[in-house]
Amino acid sequence: MQKSNSSISATPTVQVIERMFQLMDVLASREDAISLKEISEKTGLHPSTSHRLLNDLATGRFVDRSQPGCYRLGMRLLELGNLVKNRLNVRDAALVPMRELHKLIQQPVNLSMRQGDEIVYIERTYSERSGMQVVRSIGGRAPLHLTSVGKLFLAADDPQRVRAYATRTGLSGQTKNSLTQLPALERELLKVRQYGVSHDNEELELGVRCMAAGIYDDQGTLVAGLSISAPAGRLEEGWLPKLQETAREISTTLGFKA
């Protein structure tokens, strides 16, 4: 059983974290950079303590040193904030259309996003009363080149980035169908760009096939992928138009204009 949110302490139990929160709150209160002296006065922390913590925050790019002795909030917060914003917006926009698609096809529908060299599953719809299903765990991860959604993101990259991805990852495989050679992957990505959809033909897991369509934001950027997973013998290509239609519906909600 999950614990109620009421059991979570209103203040951090680790003192150093509480002090970091104090420092960041002070930095957030001003648009301009703030001197170490003023930060210490506002937080009540000793200047040496403030200096040490601010330097640690600067190492993680949560704080920037605009000039010696002056600090402001860092760009890492913006990056993380945008990541959370996209995830929340996409999930909120996708949940109802995903449920409608699931009712139609009676197979699990997955919502995934890119994180580095992997995709992460952030939402799913499925029925516990249905027969054999392929259910992906929320929070689960998989390599880009082995998944239908991952191929969408690789296809959106330029060739140099794809080659860099292949070098970093080594294109390791998990089944006999996995695309482990760059020329084969490049040919696959060419088809994805041509048709706007992608497939996983038992490349991540034997006996499982997937199809995916992209979800785009108001800037026309690929931000997520919607996929259908099914036992290999039960995935129907006839589902593809409805999958694309559902992905377009979600994209439109996010402000995308074709």
Backbone bond lengths (Angstrom), bond angles and torsions (degrees), N, CA, C in turn:
res aa  C-N    CA-C-N  psi(-1)  N-CA   C-N-CA  omega(-1)  CA-C   N-CA-C  phi
1 M - - - 1.463 - - 1.523 109.50 -
2 Q 1.326 116.57 136.05 1.453 120.12 179.46 1.522 111.14 -77.08
3 K 1.302 114.97 144.66 1.459 119.82 177.49 1.512 110.39 -76.80
4 S 1.310 115.83 147.32 1.456 120.96 177.09 1.511 110.08 -68.80
5 N 1.329 116.05 149.37 1.457 120.67 177.22 1.516 112.28 -61.43
6 S 1.319 116.37 -20.64 1.455 119.74 -179.16 1.519 111.99 -67.19
7 S 1.360 116.20 -16.31 1.458 119.52 -179.59 1.523 111.93 -81.68
8 I 1.355 117.46 -9.28 1.448 121.43 -179.54 1.515 109.85 -80.60
9 S 1.332 116.43 130.94 1.462 121.45 -177.84 1.522 110.75 -63.80
10 A 1.335 115.94 144.06 1.464 120.90 179.88 1.524 111.36 -74.00
11 T 1.319 117.37 -20.46 1.457 121.98 178.04 1.523 109.23 -127.21
12 P 1.343 117.01 150.34 1.464 119.84 -179.83 1.526 111.47 -60.14
13 T 1.322 115.25 145.72 1.472 119.48 178.91 1.528 111.38 -88.15
14 V 1.332 117.23 -12.00 1.463 121.75 177.82 1.526 107.74 -102.79
15 Q 1.304 116.63 121.58 1.462 120.86 -172.03 1.520 112.95 -60.61
16 V 1.337 117.03 -41.08 1.459 119.15 -176.53 1.531 110.86 -64.39
17 I 1.338 117.09 -33.93 1.460 119.65 178.16 1.523 109.91 -69.56
18 E 1.313 116.86 -41.25 1.468 120.17 176.97 1.527 110.31 -58.29
19 R 1.334 117.02 -40.86 1.457 120.35 -179.83 1.532 111.57 -67.74
20 M 1.325 116.27 -37.20 1.464 119.16 176.54 1.522 110.99 -63.48
21 F 1.337 116.27 -39.82 1.456 119.76 177.21 1.529 110.52 -61.64
22 Q 1.328 116.81 -40.79 1.468 120.86 178.17 1.526 110.99 -59.73
23 L 1.328 115.17 -45.33 1.464 119.41 -179.17 1.530 111.42 -62.70
24 M 1.312 116.16 -43.59 1.463 119.52 -177.86 1.523 111.49 -69.44
25 D 1.331 117.27 -33.37 1.463 120.18 176.53 1.528 110.48 -64.58
26 V 1.311 117.21 -39.27 1.464 120.58 178.39 1.530 110.00 -66.27
27 L 1.326 116.76 -43.92 1.460 119.90 179.09 1.531 111.18 -63.47
28 A 1.334 116.68 -34.57 1.460 121.03 -179.48 1.523 112.32 -71.73
29 S 1.328 116.97 -18.38 1.466 120.33 -176.83 1.525 112.61 -79.34
30 R 1.321 117.25 -9.66 1.468 120.86 -177.91 1.519 110.62 -131.22
31 E 1.333 116.66 143.70 1.464 120.40 177.25 1.518 111.10 -77.78
32 D 1.332 116.76 -34.25 1.461 120.76 -178.34 1.522 110.63 -88.05
33 A 1.325 114.83 165.75 1.466 120.36 175.24 1.529 109.79 -64.78
34 I 1.323 116.09 150.04 1.461 122.10 -177.24 1.524 109.13 -120.24
35 S 1.318 115.91 140.57 1.461 120.36 -179.20 1.525 111.01 -72.61
36 L 1.316 115.48 155.56 1.459 120.97 179.04 1.532 110.69 -60.13
37 K 1.312 117.14 -37.98 1.464 121.04 179.72 1.530 111.23 -60.95
38 E 1.346 116.36 -46.84 1.466 120.13 -178.79 1.528 110.96 -67.54
39 I 1.328 116.29 -38.89 1.464 119.92 178.29 1.529 110.03 -60.35
40 S 1.326 116.64 -44.54 1.461 120.91 -179.77 1.522 111.58 -63.61
41 E 1.332 115.45 -39.51 1.472 119.44 179.60 1.523 111.19 -65.28
42 K 1.328 116.81 -41.87 1.465 120.59 -177.19 1.526 112.59 -72.29
43 T 1.328 117.56 -32.46 1.462 120.32 -178.61 1.517 112.58 -91.89
44 G 1.336 116.79 -19.37 1.460 119.69 -176.07 1.516 112.87 78.64
45 L 1.348 116.14 9.83 1.461 120.25 179.62 1.531 110.19 -90.01
46 H 1.317 116.37 149.51 1.464 120.49 176.77 1.518 108.91 -63.79
47 P 1.329 118.28 142.07 1.472 120.56 -178.85 1.529 113.54 -53.46
48 S 1.333 117.77 -37.83 1.467 119.22 -179.42 1.526 111.02 -67.97
49 T 1.338 116.64 -35.57 1.467 120.27 176.97 1.521 110.24 -67.74
50 S 1.331 115.85 -45.85 1.466 120.17 178.48 1.518 111.05 -59.37
51 H 1.326 115.71 -44.48 1.462 120.89 -178.41 1.525 110.78 -61.51
52 R 1.307 117.62 -44.15 1.468 121.44 -179.05 1.531 111.51 -63.88
53 L 1.328 116.09 -45.64 1.462 119.87 -178.86 1.528 111.74 -68.62
54 L 1.322 116.72 -39.56 1.466 120.15 178.97 1.529 111.01 -64.43
55 N 1.327 116.71 -37.88 1.456 119.88 177.41 1.528 111.02 -64.41
56 D 1.337 116.87 -39.40 1.464 120.11 177.47 1.529 110.38 -65.44
57 L 1.328 117.16 -41.35 1.465 120.76 177.96 1.528 110.98 -65.69
58 A 1.330 116.23 -34.62 1.459 120.22 178.12 1.530 110.81 -67.89
59 T 1.324 117.16 -34.31 1.465 120.95 177.47 1.525 110.49 -60.65
60 G 1.335 116.62 -37.59 1.465 121.55 177.72 1.515 113.58 -87.21
61 R 1.344 117.53 5.33 1.468 123.89 179.11 1.527 112.78 64.89
62 F 1.334 116.93 19.19 1.460 119.92 173.90 1.529 109.94 -81.56
63 V 1.328 116.45 -19.14 1.463 123.17 177.97 1.520 107.53 -134.27
64 D 1.335 116.38 142.98 1.465 121.77 175.80 1.525 109.09 -111.89
65 R 1.339 115.90 143.23 1.465 121.15 170.66 1.520 107.35 -96.52
66 S 1.312 117.02 102.01 1.465 120.17 -177.69 1.526 111.44 -70.17
67 Q 1.325 116.33 -31.61 1.462 123.83 175.26 1.526 106.63 -160.20
68 P 1.311 118.36 163.33 1.478 119.52 -177.57 1.530 112.18 -51.88
69 G 1.323 115.94 124.78 1.463 120.61 176.41 1.506 115.29 84.32
70 C 1.348 118.42 2.70 1.464 121.52 -179.74 1.534 109.80 -127.48
71 Y 1.326 115.00 141.12 1.467 119.72 -172.94 1.531 110.84 -134.61
72 R 1.335 114.48 154.81 1.463 121.90 172.58 1.532 107.75 -150.90
73 L 1.328 116.19 168.07 1.465 119.78 -179.68 1.527 110.39 -63.47
74 G 1.342 115.70 145.73 1.455 121.17 -174.65 1.518 114.31 -94.80
75 M 1.329 114.35 167.64 1.455 121.13 -177.26 1.526 112.51 -70.09
76 R 1.329 117.52 -21.01 1.465 118.82 179.79 1.522 110.86 -60.19
77 L 1.319 117.06 -33.81 1.460 120.67 177.81 1.524 111.03 -64.47
78 L 1.334 116.22 -38.80 1.467 120.07 177.69 1.522 110.34 -65.34
79 E 1.343 116.79 -42.94 1.460 120.84 179.50 1.520 110.89 -60.72
80 L 1.322 116.81 -46.89 1.461 120.59 -179.79 1.526 111.01 -67.51
81 G 1.318 115.92 -38.94 1.457 119.92 179.15 1.521 111.74 -62.49
82 N 1.337 115.92 -42.26 1.467 119.47 178.35 1.521 111.27 -66.24
83 L 1.334 116.56 -37.13 1.457 120.36 178.33 1.522 110.67 -63.01
84 V 1.320 117.01 -46.06 1.467 121.24 178.55 1.525 110.16 -64.67
85 K 1.331 116.73 -42.54 1.464 121.14 -179.54 1.528 110.49 -59.05
86 N 1.329 116.10 -47.03 1.456 119.53 -179.51 1.514 111.59 -62.72
87 R 1.320 116.15 -42.73 1.457 119.50 -178.45 1.522 110.81 -63.77
88 L 1.317 115.99 -46.38 1.463 118.99 -178.27 1.521 110.87 -65.64
89 N 1.313 116.94 -44.07 1.453 119.98 -178.98 1.517 111.61 -63.93
90 V 1.315 116.80 -45.30 1.455 120.77 -179.11 1.517 109.99 -63.87
91 R 1.304 117.40 -46.04 1.464 120.15 -178.71 1.521 110.74 -61.91
92 D 1.313 116.90 -45.87 1.459 120.23 -179.62 1.522 111.55 -61.21
93 A 1.336 115.44 -42.13 1.464 119.80 -178.81 1.525 111.70 -71.07
94 A 1.321 116.77 -28.36 1.468 120.52 -171.52 1.516 114.45 -89.61
95 L 1.311 118.53 -25.52 1.459 120.06 -166.33 1.529 113.47 -59.65
96 V 1.323 118.29 -49.33 1.470 120.27 -178.45 1.526 111.38 -66.32
97 P 1.348 119.86 -48.16 1.464 119.03 176.68 1.529 112.86 -59.51
98 M 1.326 117.33 -36.19 1.465 120.15 177.84 1.528 110.56 -61.94
99 R 1.317 116.16 -42.36 1.467 119.99 -179.98 1.522 111.17 -64.47
100 E 1.329 116.36 -39.00 1.467 119.92 178.75 1.531 110.74 -65.74
101 L 1.318 116.72 -40.57 1.466 120.30 178.42 1.528 110.06 -64.99
102 H 1.317 116.64 -40.78 1.462 119.68 179.24 1.532 111.32 -62.88
103 K 1.312 116.81 -40.23 1.472 119.92 178.46 1.523 110.61 -60.10
104 L 1.335 115.76 -34.91 1.456 120.59 -176.42 1.525 112.42 -74.59
105 I 1.336 116.95 -41.61 1.466 119.50 -173.01 1.518 113.59 -103.83
106 Q 1.341 116.72 -16.80 1.468 121.45 179.39 1.527 112.83 59.96
107 Q 1.325 115.66 34.10 1.463 121.66 173.83 1.525 108.32 -133.88
108 P 1.337 118.07 154.27 1.464 120.41 -178.69 1.526 113.00 -59.12
109 V 1.321 115.25 140.57 1.460 122.73 175.86 1.526 106.85 -118.25
110 N 1.333 116.51 131.04 1.463 121.66 -175.09 1.526 111.67 -117.36
111 L 1.323 115.64 143.70 1.461 122.40 173.70 1.526 107.10 -114.16
112 S 1.327 116.09 124.92 1.461 120.60 -175.63 1.518 110.51 -132.96
113 M 1.341 115.07 154.96 1.456 121.68 176.24 1.517 109.15 -133.74
114 R 1.314 115.02 159.10 1.468 119.93 177.98 1.516 110.37 -83.82
115 Q 1.323 114.75 138.94 1.458 120.97 170.87 1.528 106.93 -140.45
116 G 1.317 115.81 100.83 1.454 120.40 -176.89 1.519 111.29 67.21
117 D 1.309 116.29 -125.00 1.455 122.02 -178.54 1.523 112.37 -96.49
118 E 1.320 117.12 16.44 1.455 121.28 -178.97 1.522 110.61 -133.75
119 I 1.315 115.48 163.69 1.452 119.55 165.74 1.527 107.13 -104.50
120 V 1.327 115.66 150.04 1.461 121.60 177.44 1.517 107.86 -124.01
121 Y 1.328 115.95 133.30 1.465 120.97 -179.99 1.528 108.65 -81.18
122 I 1.328 116.85 123.14 1.463 119.61 -176.49 1.525 113.21 -111.00
123 E 1.337 117.60 -13.20 1.463 120.10 176.47 1.520 108.82 -160.62
124 R 1.322 116.77 158.20 1.458 122.14 178.27 1.514 109.03 -153.96
125 T 1.308 117.16 156.37 1.458 122.17 171.00 1.518 107.59 -132.46
126 Y 1.311 115.99 131.86 1.457 120.89 178.87 1.516 108.29 -159.25
127 S 1.329 115.70 168.46 1.459 121.09 -179.45 1.519 109.68 -117.18
128 E 1.324 116.63 127.86 1.457 120.58 179.15 1.521 111.45 -69.64
129 R 1.342 117.15 -17.00 1.470 120.44 -177.66 1.519 112.98 -94.49
130 S 1.336 117.25 -4.99 1.454 119.60 179.04 1.527 110.11 -75.96
131 G 1.334 115.76 169.45 1.456 120.78 179.88 1.514 111.00 -74.98
132 M 1.329 115.53 -143.92 1.468 120.48 -177.40 1.525 110.47 -59.90
133 Q 1.332 116.19 127.15 1.451 121.92 -178.40 1.519 110.03 -137.10
134 V 1.318 115.87 160.74 1.459 122.63 173.63 1.517 106.85 -112.06
135 V 1.314 117.19 101.97 1.462 121.94 -174.22 1.523 109.52 -106.65
136 R 1.319 116.67 119.27 1.464 122.33 177.79 1.522 110.09 -88.43
137 S 1.313 116.78 140.75 1.463 121.23 -179.39 1.521 110.52 -79.58
138 I 1.323 116.97 135.43 1.460 120.81 174.06 1.523 108.36 -63.11
139 G 1.320 116.39 130.97 1.458 121.43 -175.70 1.515 112.69 94.19
140 G 1.335 117.18 -11.43 1.451 120.72 177.87 1.524 111.31 -67.92
141 R 1.320 115.64 154.33 1.458 120.77 -176.59 1.525 110.21 -129.37
142 A 1.328 115.30 158.00 1.459 120.81 177.09 1.523 108.90 -157.27
143 P 1.343 117.37 151.15 1.472 120.80 179.05 1.529 111.45 -62.11
144 L 1.301 116.11 146.85 1.464 120.99 -177.34 1.525 111.99 -58.65
145 H 1.324 117.78 -46.15 1.465 120.15 -170.82 1.520 113.30 -74.82
146 L 1.338 117.90 -7.81 1.459 121.00 -179.65 1.521 113.00 -102.19
147 T 1.322 117.61 1.06 1.465 120.72 -174.80 1.518 111.10 -127.48
148 S 1.320 115.46 153.78 1.469 119.46 179.60 1.523 111.29 -65.35
149 V 1.325 117.88 -43.72 1.470 119.94 179.30 1.521 110.41 -68.02
150 G 1.324 116.82 -39.85 1.460 119.92 178.80 1.514 112.17 -59.11
151 K 1.330 116.74 -37.45 1.463 120.32 178.70 1.528 111.31 -65.90
152 L 1.332 117.12 -33.03 1.461 119.66 175.90 1.528 110.33 -59.53
153 F 1.340 116.15 -44.55 1.462 120.08 -178.99 1.530 111.17 -69.10
154 L 1.321 117.70 -39.51 1.464 119.38 177.56 1.524 110.59 -65.55
155 A 1.329 117.31 -37.75 1.459 120.83 179.02 1.521 111.56 -65.70
156 A 1.331 116.84 -25.67 1.468 121.08 178.61 1.524 111.61 -79.82
157 D 1.347 117.05 -14.30 1.461 121.27 177.63 1.522 110.58 -82.60
158 D 1.342 116.55 158.72 1.458 119.33 174.02 1.531 109.29 -79.46
159 P 1.329 117.72 163.27 1.472 120.61 -175.68 1.523 114.04 -55.40
160 Q 1.330 117.69 -36.00 1.459 120.18 -179.50 1.532 111.07 -64.01
161 R 1.317 116.58 -39.68 1.462 120.02 178.93 1.530 111.05 -68.79
162 V 1.315 116.45 -36.44 1.460 119.58 177.72 1.523 110.02 -63.84
163 R 1.334 116.22 -43.81 1.462 119.05 178.57 1.521 111.52 -64.17
164 A 1.335 116.35 -38.08 1.463 119.75 177.66 1.528 110.63 -64.19
165 Y 1.334 115.96 -39.35 1.466 120.06 176.61 1.527 110.39 -61.15
166 A 1.340 116.51 -44.96 1.465 120.74 179.95 1.521 111.20 -61.12
167 T 1.331 116.70 -39.18 1.461 120.55 179.28 1.523 111.06 -66.90
168 R 1.341 116.44 -44.23 1.476 120.33 -178.78 1.517 112.08 -63.13
169 T 1.313 115.85 -44.91 1.462 120.44 -171.24 1.516 113.93 -92.06
170 G 1.328 116.39 -21.14 1.450 119.44 -174.98 1.520 113.34 73.20
171 L 1.334 117.31 3.30 1.467 123.42 -179.01 1.531 111.53 48.65
172 S 1.315 115.26 49.09 1.459 119.57 179.12 1.522 110.19 -65.27
173 G 1.328 116.53 145.57 1.447 121.29 -177.71 1.510 112.78 -109.62
174 Q 1.335 115.61 166.33 1.456 121.41 178.18 1.526 113.05 -124.66
175 T 1.336 116.95 -14.79 1.457 120.77 176.12 1.526 108.38 -140.95
176 K 1.331 115.90 173.74 1.470 120.14 178.67 1.523 111.56 -67.17
177 N 1.330 117.89 -16.31 1.459 122.13 179.82 1.521 113.42 -92.95
178 S 1.319 118.14 -6.70 1.464 121.45 -177.43 1.521 111.08 -61.53
179 L 1.333 115.95 141.16 1.461 121.54 177.36 1.529 108.18 -85.29
180 T 1.310 116.04 101.38 1.463 120.86 -174.34 1.523 113.25 -109.23
181 Q 1.349 117.04 2.09 1.459 121.56 177.74 1.521 108.99 -118.54
182 L 1.326 115.87 136.90 1.464 120.79 -175.35 1.531 112.95 -58.65
183 P 1.324 120.80 -44.86 1.481 119.23 179.53 1.527 112.61 -57.57
184 A 1.351 117.17 -40.66 1.466 119.96 179.05 1.519 110.85 -65.83
185 L 1.333 116.56 -40.46 1.464 120.14 178.57 1.526 110.29 -65.11
186 E 1.317 117.41 -42.23 1.465 120.58 -179.72 1.526 111.03 -62.80
187 R 1.331 117.40 -38.76 1.473 119.57 177.18 1.525 110.66 -65.05
188 E 1.311 115.76 -38.88 1.468 119.95 178.13 1.526 110.91 -64.44
189 L 1.316 117.23 -43.34 1.462 121.18 -179.01 1.527 111.14 -66.81
190 L 1.333 117.19 -31.31 1.459 120.47 176.08 1.523 110.57 -61.84
191 K 1.340 117.02 -40.31 1.464 120.94 177.45 1.526 110.85 -67.45
192 V 1.336 116.55 -37.50 1.463 120.02 178.80 1.524 109.80 -62.57
193 R 1.333 117.20 -43.51 1.461 120.46 178.64 1.523 111.16 -64.96
194 Q 1.320 116.60 -36.12 1.455 121.52 -177.53 1.521 112.37 -69.86
195 Y 1.341 116.64 -42.08 1.462 120.53 -173.70 1.536 113.51 -103.11
196 G 1.332 117.53 -14.76 1.462 119.75 177.57 1.514 114.71 77.04
197 V 1.319 117.61 7.52 1.471 122.53 176.78 1.519 107.91 -135.08
198 S 1.326 116.08 166.11 1.464 119.26 -178.57 1.519 109.93 -142.11
199 H 1.334 115.02 162.43 1.452 121.42 -179.02 1.527 111.07 -133.62
200 D 1.292 115.03 153.00 1.466 123.36 168.03 1.519 105.62 -119.58
201 N 1.325 115.91 107.67 1.458 121.09 -177.29 1.532 109.88 -99.54
202 E 1.314 114.87 75.98 1.469 122.76 -179.98 1.530 111.38 57.76
203 E 1.320 116.72 36.85 1.462 121.65 -178.45 1.519 112.62 -91.23
204 L 1.322 116.66 -28.02 1.463 120.82 176.85 1.524 110.84 -93.83
205 E 1.327 115.56 -35.87 1.461 121.13 -176.41 1.526 109.39 -151.18
206 L 1.324 116.75 126.23 1.454 120.11 178.67 1.522 110.40 -61.81
207 G 1.331 115.95 137.58 1.460 120.41 -179.78 1.503 114.05 88.83
208 V 1.340 117.51 -0.01 1.468 121.86 -178.00 1.521 109.72 -127.09
209 R 1.335 116.15 130.16 1.454 121.92 174.46 1.525 109.42 -123.33
210 C 1.329 114.92 152.62 1.473 120.28 -179.57 1.525 109.17 -139.64
211 M 1.325 114.81 157.03 1.461 121.83 170.45 1.521 107.67 -134.64
212 A 1.329 117.16 148.58 1.466 119.87 -174.34 1.518 111.78 -142.93
213 A 1.329 115.05 151.40 1.464 123.59 173.27 1.517 108.26 -132.19
214 G 1.326 116.84 150.23 1.448 121.26 -174.26 1.521 114.08 -85.03
215 I 1.337 114.80 153.50 1.456 123.67 174.91 1.531 107.28 -117.47
216 Y 1.338 116.67 129.65 1.460 121.88 -173.29 1.524 111.13 -120.56
217 D 1.341 115.36 149.06 1.464 119.62 -179.61 1.523 111.04 -92.99
218 D 1.322 116.44 -170.78 1.463 120.92 -175.77 1.523 113.20 -68.64
219 Q 1.338 116.88 -13.41 1.462 120.77 176.69 1.521 112.18 -96.24
220 G 1.334 116.16 2.38 1.457 119.79 -177.85 1.509 113.62 78.83
221 T 1.327 116.85 15.86 1.462 121.66 -179.50 1.520 110.47 -91.00
222 L 1.317 116.66 135.97 1.461 121.61 175.48 1.519 108.57 -68.13
223 V 1.337 117.65 117.17 1.457 121.01 -176.71 1.521 113.29 -114.85
224 A 1.338 117.47 -16.85 1.457 120.53 -178.38 1.518 109.07 -163.64
225 G 1.300 115.09 171.56 1.452 120.67 176.06 1.511 110.40 -134.35
226 L 1.309 116.08 142.68 1.459 122.44 176.78 1.522 107.47 -107.64
227 S 1.322 116.75 128.87 1.458 119.02 -175.53 1.522 111.70 -134.68
228 I 1.313 114.99 154.24 1.456 123.24 173.03 1.515 107.19 -113.79
229 S 1.313 116.69 128.51 1.460 122.04 177.37 1.520 108.89 -113.72
230 A 1.333 115.78 140.29 1.460 119.23 -179.61 1.523 109.66 -157.02
231 P 1.330 117.36 158.47 1.466 119.40 170.18 1.522 109.23 -53.23
232 A 1.314 117.00 143.05 1.464 121.74 -170.81 1.525 113.39 -50.74
233 G 1.309 117.00 -40.04 1.452 119.59 -176.55 1.509 114.61 -80.72
234 R 1.339 117.00 -3.76 1.465 119.70 -175.54 1.524 113.41 -113.44
235 L 1.318 117.82 -6.70 1.469 119.68 178.60 1.523 109.10 -72.84
236 E 1.318 117.02 124.87 1.464 122.30 -175.91 1.529 110.68 -109.50
237 E 1.311 116.11 126.41 1.464 120.61 178.17 1.522 111.17 -62.81
238 G 1.343 116.93 -22.03 1.454 120.28 177.54 1.515 113.75 -65.10
239 W 1.334 116.77 -14.24 1.470 119.98 177.41 1.523 111.59 -78.07
240 L 1.327 116.82 -17.75 1.464 120.67 -171.48 1.527 113.91 -57.99
241 P 1.352 120.34 -46.67 1.471 118.93 179.33 1.525 112.91 -59.41
242 K 1.332 117.58 -38.80 1.459 120.19 179.26 1.523 111.03 -69.06
243 L 1.327 116.48 -36.06 1.471 120.23 175.97 1.525 110.01 -62.85
244 Q 1.324 117.23 -45.03 1.459 120.90 179.21 1.524 111.18 -64.14
245 E 1.308 116.22 -40.71 1.460 120.52 178.95 1.532 110.94 -62.47
246 T 1.324 116.43 -41.87 1.464 120.44 179.43 1.520 110.82 -66.28
247 A 1.336 116.99 -41.31 1.467 120.50 177.81 1.525 110.75 -63.03
248 R 1.343 116.96 -39.64 1.473 119.89 177.73 1.520 111.15 -65.30
249 E 1.326 116.59 -38.17 1.466 120.48 178.52 1.531 110.93 -61.17
250 I 1.322 115.95 -44.04 1.466 120.10 179.06 1.529 109.99 -65.83
251 S 1.335 116.58 -42.93 1.463 120.72 179.33 1.524 111.25 -60.44
252 T 1.325 116.73 -41.34 1.462 120.78 179.04 1.524 110.77 -62.23
253 T 1.324 116.46 -39.59 1.461 120.90 176.96 1.525 111.15 -60.64
254 L 1.347 115.96 -33.45 1.461 120.97 179.67 1.527 112.62 -81.55
255 G 1.350 116.60 -0.90 1.459 120.52 176.87 1.505 114.74 99.90
256 F 1.345 117.41 5.67 1.458 120.10 -179.49 1.522 111.08 -71.75
257 K 1.325 115.60 137.64 1.451 122.19 175.70 1.520 107.44 -124.12
258 A 1.334 115.89 120.54 1.473 120.14 -176.97 1.523 110.06 -63.05
